[in-house]
Amino acid sequence: MQPASVPEPVETTDPDGVDFGRVMQLTFVYTIVIGAPLVALVSIPFSLPTWGDRATFAIRIGAIVWFVTSIAVYLLERRRVAES
């Protein structure tokens, strides 16, 4: 049986400075892994009786979490690039 051939990458990048694609990917992952439970914990003391209230709350708090996460990831990546 022949091993499956792996195609060559179509495109590669070598960014000068911060790789913004990596920043976006890490922001997405960290926001889901850390941000979603954080939004759930923050919602505990609030009365959110309807799905509309829950969605509005999640969007408002989630936007703040996403923004803070993206800034933190960017700063960490900038420091990582500067050290290498």
PABAKE-170346 format. One record per atom (N, C-alpha, C, O, CB): x, y, z. Coordinates in steps of 0.2 Angstrom, whole numbers, plus 5000, padded with zeros to 4 digits. Glycine has a CB too. Layout:
# residues N
XYZ ...
# end
This chain:
# residues 84
500449945000 500050005000 500450065000 500950075004 499550005006 500350114995 500750174995 500550225000 499950235001 500650204988 500950265003 500750315008 500450375004 500650384998 501350335012 499950405007 499650455004 500050515003 500450535007 498950485008 500050544997 500550594996 500250664999 499650674998 500750604988 500650705002 500450765005 500650825000 501250824998 500750775012 500150864998 500350914993 500750964996 500750975002 499650944990 501150994992 501551054994 501151114996 500551124993 502051074989 501351155001 500951215003 500851254997 501351264993 501251245009 500251284996 500151334991 500551394992 500751424987 499451344990 500551424998 500851484999 501151485006 500851455011 500351544999 501651515007 502051525013 502151595015 502151635010 502651485014 502151615021 502351685022 502951695027 503051645031 501651715026 503251745026 503751765031 503751835033 504051875030 504551745028 503251845038 503151915039 503751955043 504051925046 502551925044 503752015041 504252055044 503852085050 503452125050 504552115040 504052065056 503752095062 503152045064 503251985064 503452165061 502652075067 502152025070 501651995064 501552035059 501652075074 501551935065 501151895060 500451905062 500151875067 501351815060 500051945059 499351965061 498851905060 498351895063 499152025057 499051855055 498651795055 498651755061 498151725063 498851755049 499251745064 499351715070 499051745076 498651715080 500151705072 499051815076 498751855081 497951835081 497651825086 498851925080 497651845075 496951825074 496751755076 496251745079 496751845067 497151705074 497051635076 497051625083 496551595086 497451595072 497551655086 497651645094 497051685097 496851665102 498351675096 496851745095 496351785098 495751745098 495351735103 496251845094 495551715092 494951665091 494951615096 494451605100 494951645084 495551575097 495551515101 495551535108 495151505112 496251475100 495851585110 495851605117 495251635119 494951625125 496451665119 494851675115 494251705117 493751645118 493351655122 493951745111 493751595114 493251535115 493451495121 493051485125 493251495109 494151485122 494351435128 494251475134 494051445139 495051415127 494451535135 494451575141 493851625141 493551625147 495151615142 493651655136 493151705136 492451675137 492051705141 493151745130 492351625134 491651595135 491451575142 490951595145 491551535130 491951535145 491751525152 491751595157 491451595162 492351475155 492151635155 492251705159 491551735158 491251765163 492751745156 491251745152 490651775151 490051735155 489651765158 490451775144 490151675155 489651635159 489651645167 489151655170 489751555158 490351655169 490351665176 490151735178 489851755183 491151665178 490351785173 490151855175 489351865175 489051905178 490451905169 489051815171 488251825170 487851795176 487251805177 488051785164 488251765181 487851735187 487551785191 486951765193 488451695191 487751835193 487451885197 486851925194 486451955197 487851935200 486751915187 486251955184 485651915182 485751855181 486551985177 485051945182 484451915180 484351915173 484351975170 483851945184 484451865169 484351865162 483751815160 483951755158 485051845158 483151835161 482551795160 482451765153 482151715152 481951825163 482551815148 482451795141 483051775137 483651795139 482051845137 482951745131 483551735127 483851795124 484451805123 483351685121 483351845123 483651905120 484051945125 484551975124 483051955119 483851945132 484351965137 484951935137 485551965138 483951965144 484951865137 485551825137 486051845131 486651855132 485451755137 485751845125 486151865119 486451935120 487051945118 485751855113 486051985122 486252045122 486852055128 487352085126 485752095125 486752015133 487352015138 487951985136 488452015136 487051985145 487851925132 488451895130 488851935124 489451935124 488251825127 488451965120 488752015115 489152065118 489652085116 488252035110 488852105123 489152155126 489752135130 490352165129 488652195131 489752085134 490352065138 490852035134 491452045134 490052025144 490551995129 490951955124 491452005120 491951985118 490551915120 491152065118 491552105114 492052135118 492652145116 491052165112 491952155124 492552175129 493052125130 493652135129 492252195136 492852065131 493352005132 493751995125 494351985126 492951935134 493351995120 493751995113 494252045112 494852035110 493251985107 494052105114 494552165113 495152155117 495652165115 494152235114 495052145124 495552135128 496052085126 496652085127 495352125136 495752025124 496151965122 496551985116 497151965116 495651905121 496252015111 496652035105 497252085107 497752075104 496152065100 497152125111 497652175113 498252135116 498752145115 497452235117 498052095121 498552055125 498852005120 499552005121 498152015130 498551975115 498851925111 499351965106 499951945105 498351885107 499152025104 499552065100 500252085103 500752085101 499252125097 500152105110 500752135113 501152075115 501852085115 500552165120 500952015116 501351955118 501751935111 502351915112 500951895120 501351935106 501751925099 502251975097 502751955095 501151915094 502152035099 502652085097 503252075102 503752085099 502352155099 503152055108 503652045112 504051975110 504651975110 503452035120 503651925108 504051865105 504451875099 504951855099 503451815104 504151925095 504551935089 505151975090 505751965087 504151975084 505152025095 505652065097 506252025100 506852045099 505452125102 506051975104 506551935107 506851885103 507451855104 506251895113 506551865097 506851825092 507351855087 507551815083 506351775089 
# end
